[in-house]
């Protein structure tokens, strides 16, 4: 059976697209490989929102050319936002790439995979490729005992807001909302496949609407929550301007809603928000925060922040820093502004790199203190988490996610794994900036089930013997 290796750069939209590519490949007779050296087709699903992701993608294309030189039958494919933006440029910079598919051409990629499938029936590359040094990378969309538990369902693509720093409308197009029936049908399928948590994904997810019925994002979430078997519901990534009181009422009335809402601020300065074309002020943003807090007092609010945006003054940065220090965000994804070709901000006078780095370090220190305090509040509690899989730092520990998206790591009980009981109760013992650690004390098949006892970790049993 031929195999496909998928490597993903960027956001949850790309993660959802990679899962779609893997499913189309499986339907065409491919298995999904965990290493590039083991694949007949390599897909790089690229991002161009940040300069670092773009440079990494081009570097990876050239790195993987070593496989092409050893095995000319290999097919190297690039898709995603960078493919959409750089199609002609990519052909010059990476001529060894066999095919380029933009963000709106994933169905065509599926057809191409099917057409290539018979070409690999008799390919044996084990001897030649064994001579290569490992090419690294992390394979995505690989099915394991737990990969199906959190399912991404795309509800909306593209964006029509044209923030001055953002390339998304240019590479993913304007708003394109999926019909509600398609969304509900896919969600039912994911639940039937064993998903315990559904994550609705969109470039501006809460802007979703159905022109035929005038339903908005709140109506959609209520319809999804009514599906039999749905245990937990989340979504990413919304725009603050699209959170109406009605949508917040709808969302916060759902028992299955995870107590975490991502609310991208970008800057605490009204002047910069205008330059960014964000369509809200800090006071309006904070009003949304307070509206969420009134409805869900324990909700973790996370955000995105940009440092060093063109024209950012000391006062602009201080406004962001002051708001972060107020403790409003449980966590933040912070970035130094990077020029995106084709956006208005790329033509403006830039903040000196050294100054941007200095401000970034100060902001990171401030948010880390708030995040650590938030994680400290979990110590001494027992929280229910969903298994992700092995810890990256060793197979003796497992990684999981709490409902507020906090990473929780714990030693594996002696009777682990628990493919049929993926909900765990973990007694939190220590907190870190990255998350929490603790001990597994229970397990359950469904979120609402009472926890069953587990065996102590194997090392504990040996030590007490």
C-alpha positions in Angstrom: 0.0 0.0 0.0 1.4 3.4 -0.9 1.8 5.9 1.9 1.5 9.7 2.4 3.4 11.9 4.9 1.8 15.2 5.9 3.6 18.0 7.7 1.6 21.0 8.8 2.6 24.6 9.4 0.4 27.2 10.9 -3.1 27.4 12.4 -6.0 25.1 13.2 -7.4 25.7 9.8 -4.4 24.0 8.3 -4.7 21.2 10.9 -8.3 20.6 9.8 -7.2 20.7 6.1 -4.4 18.2 6.8 -7.0 15.9 8.3 -9.1 16.3 5.2 -6.1 15.5 3.0 -5.4 12.3 5.0 -9.0 11.2 4.7 -9.0 11.7 0.9 -5.7 9.8 0.7 -7.0 6.9 2.8 -10.1 6.8 0.4 -7.6 6.6 -2.5 -5.8 3.6 -0.9 -2.9 5.3 1.0 -1.7 4.8 4.6 -0.4 7.7 6.6 3.3 7.6 7.4 4.9 9.0 10.5 8.2 9.9 8.8 9.1 11.4 5.4 11.5 8.7 4.6 8.7 6.1 4.7 6.3 7.9 2.2 5.6 7.8 -1.5 4.0 11.2 -1.3 5.0 14.1 0.9 2.6 16.9 1.5 3.7 20.2 3.1 0.7 22.1 4.3 2.1 25.6 4.5 1.4 28.9 6.3 2.2 32.5 5.3 0.7 34.4 8.2 4.1 34.7 9.9 7.5 35.1 8.3 9.0 32.3 10.4 6.5 29.8 9.1 7.2 30.9 5.5 11.0 30.5 5.9 10.6 27.1 7.6 8.4 25.9 4.7 10.9 26.8 2.0 13.7 25.4 4.1 11.8 22.1 4.5 11.1 21.9 0.7 14.8 22.1 0.0 15.6 19.7 2.8 13.3 17.1 1.4 14.9 17.4 -2.0 17.4 14.9 -0.7 14.7 12.2 -0.9 13.8 13.3 -4.4 17.4 12.8 -5.5 17.5 9.3 -4.0 14.1 8.3 -5.2 12.8 10.1 -8.3 9.4 8.3 -7.9 8.7 10.3 -4.8 6.1 13.1 -5.2 6.5 16.3 -3.2 3.4 18.4 -2.9 2.9 21.8 -1.3 -0.5 23.1 -0.3 -1.8 25.8 2.1 -1.6 29.6 2.2 2.0 29.8 1.0 1.1 27.7 -2.0 -1.8 30.0 -2.7 0.3 33.2 -2.5 3.6 32.0 -4.0 2.6 29.6 -6.7 4.8 31.2 -9.4 7.6 32.2 -7.1 7.7 28.7 -5.6 8.2 27.1 -9.0 11.5 29.1 -9.3 12.7 28.7 -5.7 11.8 25.0 -5.4 11.6 23.5 -8.9 11.7 20.0 -7.5 8.2 20.3 -6.1 5.9 18.1 -8.1 2.6 19.8 -7.5 1.2 23.0 -5.9 -2.4 23.2 -4.6 -3.9 26.4 -3.1 -6.2 26.5 -0.1 -9.3 26.2 -2.4 -7.9 23.2 -4.4 -7.9 20.4 -1.8 -10.5 18.4 -3.7 -8.2 18.5 -6.7 -5.3 17.3 -4.6 -7.4 14.3 -3.5 -8.0 13.5 -7.2 -4.3 13.8 -7.9 -3.5 11.4 -5.1 -5.9 8.9 -6.5 -4.3 9.3 -10.0 -0.8 8.7 -8.6 -1.8 5.7 -6.5 -1.2 3.0 -9.0 2.3 4.4 -9.8 3.6 3.2 -6.4 2.4 -0.4 -6.5 5.9 -1.8 -7.2 8.1 0.8 -5.6 10.6 -0.5 -3.1 12.7 2.3 -1.6 13.8 0.8 1.7 17.5 0.1 0.7 18.2 3.5 -0.8 16.4 5.6 1.8 18.0 3.7 4.6 21.3 5.4 3.7 19.9 8.8 4.4 20.2 10.6 7.8 16.8 11.0 9.4 15.1 14.0 7.8 13.2 14.9 11.0 9.9 16.7 11.1 6.7 15.8 12.7 4.0 13.9 10.8 0.4 15.0 11.1 -3.0 13.4 10.7 -1.6 10.1 11.9 -4.3 7.9 13.4 -3.7 6.3 16.8 -5.8 5.2 19.8 -6.6 8.8 20.7 -6.3 11.0 17.6 -10.1 10.8 16.9 -11.1 12.1 20.4 -10.8 15.8 19.5 -12.2 16.4 16.0 -11.9 19.7 14.0 -15.0 20.6 11.9 -14.6 23.5 9.5 -17.6 25.8 9.5 -16.2 28.8 7.7 -13.2 29.8 5.5 -11.7 33.0 4.5 -12.1 36.5 5.9 -13.5 39.8 4.7 -12.1 42.2 7.3 -8.7 43.0 5.8 -6.7 43.7 8.9 -3.7 45.7 7.7 -1.2 43.1 8.9 -3.0 40.0 7.6 -2.6 38.1 4.4 -5.5 35.7 5.0 -8.1 37.4 2.8 -5.6 37.4 -0.1 -4.7 33.7 0.2 -7.9 32.2 1.6 -10.4 34.6 0.0 -13.4 36.3 1.5 -16.0 34.8 3.8 -17.2 31.4 2.7 -19.7 29.8 5.1 -20.4 26.1 4.9 -24.1 25.2 4.8 -25.5 24.1 8.2 -26.5 20.7 6.9 -22.9 19.9 5.8 -21.6 21.0 9.2 -24.2 18.9 11.1 -23.6 15.9 9.0 -19.9 16.0 9.5 -20.3 16.5 13.2 -22.6 13.5 13.4 -19.9 11.5 11.6 -17.2 12.5 13.9 -19.3 11.7 17.0 -20.1 8.3 15.5 -16.3 7.8 15.0 -15.8 8.3 18.7 -15.0 12.0 19.0 -15.5 13.3 22.6 -14.8 16.9 21.7 -15.8 18.8 18.6 -13.8 22.0 17.8 -15.5 24.3 15.3 -12.9 25.9 13.1 -13.0 29.0 10.9 -10.7 31.9 10.0 -13.3 34.2 11.6 -15.5 31.4 13.1 -18.1 33.5 14.9 -18.9 35.4 11.7 -20.6 32.3 10.3 -24.1 32.8 9.1 -26.7 31.0 6.9 -28.2 33.4 4.4 -31.1 31.0 3.8 -32.3 31.0 7.4 -30.5 34.0 8.9 -29.1 31.7 11.6 -25.9 33.0 13.2 -23.0 31.3 15.0 -25.0 31.0 18.2 -27.8 29.2 16.4 -25.3 26.9 14.8 -23.8 26.0 18.1 -27.2 25.3 19.6 -28.0 23.0 16.8 -24.7 21.1 17.2 -25.2 20.9 21.0 -28.5 19.2 20.4 -26.9 16.3 18.4 -27.0 13.0 20.4 -23.7 12.0 21.8 -22.0 15.4 21.8 -19.9 15.6 24.9 -17.9 18.8 24.6 -17.8 21.8 22.2 -15.2 24.4 21.5 -14.3 26.8 18.7 -11.4 28.7 17.2 -10.7 31.5 16.1 -13.3 34.2 16.6 -13.2 38.0 16.0 -14.2 40.2 18.9 -16.5 42.4 16.7 -18.7 39.4 15.9 -19.6 38.5 19.5 -23.1 39.9 19.9 -25.0 39.6 23.2 -27.3 37.2 21.5 -24.5 34.9 20.4 -22.9 35.0 23.9 -26.3 34.1 25.4 -26.6 31.2 23.0 -23.0 29.9 23.7 -23.1 30.3 27.4 -26.4 28.4 27.7 -24.8 25.2 26.3 -23.8 22.6 28.9 -21.3 21.2 26.5 -19.4 24.4 25.9 -15.8 24.2 27.1 -14.9 27.0 29.6 -12.4 28.6 27.3 -12.9 31.4 24.8 -10.1 32.6 22.5 -10.5 36.4 22.0 -7.7 37.9 19.8 -6.8 41.4 21.1 -3.6 42.1 19.0 -2.9 45.4 20.8 -4.2 47.4 23.9 -3.7 50.7 22.1 -6.8 52.2 20.3 -4.4 54.1 18.0 -2.8 50.8 16.9 -6.1 49.0 16.7 -7.3 51.6 14.2 -4.1 51.2 12.2 -4.6 47.5 12.2 -8.2 47.9 11.1 -9.5 45.8 13.9 -12.9 47.5 14.2 -13.0 47.8 18.0 -11.5 49.8 20.8 -9.9 48.4 24.0 -13.0 49.5 25.9 -15.2 47.6 23.5 -13.0 44.6 23.7 -13.0 44.7 27.5 -16.8 45.0 27.4 -16.9 41.6 25.6 -14.6 40.2 28.3 -16.9 41.4 31.0 -20.0 40.0 29.2 -18.3 36.6 29.1 -17.3 36.8 32.8 -20.9 37.7 33.8 -22.2 34.5 32.0 -19.2 32.2 32.7 -17.2 33.5 35.7 -14.7 30.6 35.5 -14.1 30.9 31.7 -10.4 31.0 30.6 -10.0 33.8 28.1 -6.9 33.5 25.9 -5.7 35.9 23.2 -3.3 36.8 20.4 -0.9 39.8 20.8 1.4 41.5 18.3 4.4 43.5 19.4 6.3 45.9 17.2 3.5 46.7 14.8 4.5 49.6 12.5 4.1 52.9 14.3 4.0 51.3 17.8 5.1 53.9 20.3 6.2 53.4 23.9 2.7 54.5 25.0 1.0 52.0 22.6 3.1 49.2 24.0 2.5 50.3 27.6 -1.3 50.1 27.0 -0.9 46.5 25.9 1.4 45.7 28.8 -0.9 47.3 31.3 -3.9 45.3 30.1 -2.0 42.0 30.2 -0.8 42.7 33.7 -4.4 43.2 34.8 -4.6 39.4 34.6 -7.4 39.2 32.0 -5.8 36.4 29.9 -5.2 32.9 31.1 -2.7 32.5 28.3 -1.6 34.5 25.2 0.0 33.7 21.8 2.4 36.6 21.4 4.3 37.4 18.2 6.7 40.0 16.9 5.2 41.7 13.9 6.6 40.3 10.6 6.1 41.9 7.2 3.6 40.1 5.0 4.0 40.9 1.3 0.9 42.4 -0.2 -0.5 43.9 3.1 -0.7 47.7 3.8 1.4 47.4 6.9 4.3 46.0 4.8 4.7 49.5 3.2 4.8 51.4 6.5 7.9 52.5 8.6 8.9 49.6 10.7 9.8 49.4 14.4 13.5 48.6 14.9 14.0 44.9 15.4 16.0 45.3 18.6 13.3 47.4 20.1 10.6 45.0 19.1 12.6 42.1 20.7 13.0 44.1 23.9 9.2 44.8 24.1 8.4 41.2 23.2 10.5 39.9 26.1 8.9 42.3 28.5 5.4 41.3 27.3 6.2 37.6 27.5 7.5 38.0 31.1 4.3 39.8 32.1 2.0 37.2 30.5 4.0 34.3 31.8 3.5 35.6 35.4 -0.3 35.7 34.8 -0.4 32.3 33.2 1.6 30.7 36.0 -0.8 32.2 38.5 -3.7 30.8 36.6 -2.1 27.4 36.5 -1.3 27.7 40.2 -5.0 28.0 40.9 -5.4 24.4 39.6 -3.0 22.9 42.3 -4.9 20.9 44.9 -7.9 20.3 42.6 -8.9 17.2 40.7 -9.7 18.1 37.0 -11.2 16.0 34.2 -9.0 15.9 31.1 -9.0 14.2 27.7 -6.1 12.0 26.7 -3.8 13.4 23.9 -1.2 10.6 24.0 2.4 10.1 25.1 4.3 12.9 26.6 6.9 14.4 24.3 9.5 13.9 27.1 9.0 10.2 27.6 6.7 7.3 27.1 6.3 6.8 30.8 4.1 9.8 31.0 0.9 10.9 29.2 -0.3 14.3 28.0 -3.8 15.4 28.2 -5.9 18.6 27.9 -8.3 20.0 30.5 -11.5 21.7 29.4 -9.9 25.1 29.6 -7.2 23.8 27.2 -4.5 23.6 29.9 -1.9 20.9 29.2 -1.8 18.3 32.0 1.0 15.7 32.2 1.0 12.7 34.5 2.7 9.3 35.0 0.9 6.5 33.2 -1.0 4.2 35.6 0.1 0.6 35.5 -3.1 -0.5 33.6 -2.8 2.2 30.9 -3.7 2.7 28.0 -7.4 3.5 28.2 -8.7 3.7 24.6 -12.2 3.1 25.8 -12.0 5.4 28.8 -10.2 8.5 27.5 -11.5 10.9 30.1 -9.1 11.0 33.1 -9.4 12.6 36.6 -6.0 14.0 37.5 -5.1 15.3 40.9 -3.0 18.4 40.1 0.1 18.7 42.2 2.4 21.2 40.5 2.0 24.1 38.1 4.3 25.5 35.4 4.1 28.2 32.8 3.4 25.5 30.1 0.7 23.7 32.2 0.3 21.4 35.1 1.5 17.9 36.4 -0.3 15.5 38.7 -1.5 11.9 39.3 -4.2 10.1 37.5 -6.8 9.0 40.0 -9.8 8.0 37.8 -10.9 7.3 34.3 -14.3 7.4 32.4 -15.7 6.5 29.0 -17.9 9.6 28.8 -17.4 13.1 30.2 -20.5 12.8 32.4 -19.6 9.4 33.8 -18.3 8.9 37.3 -14.6 8.1 37.4 -13.5 4.5 37.9 -10.3 3.8 40.0 -7.0 3.3 38.2 -3.8 1.4 39.2 -0.9 3.3 40.6 2.0 4.1 38.2 4.3 1.1 37.6 7.3 2.8 39.2 5.2 3.5 42.4 4.3 -0.2 42.6 7.9 -1.3 42.1 9.1 1.2 44.8 6.5 0.0 47.3 7.2 -3.7 46.7 
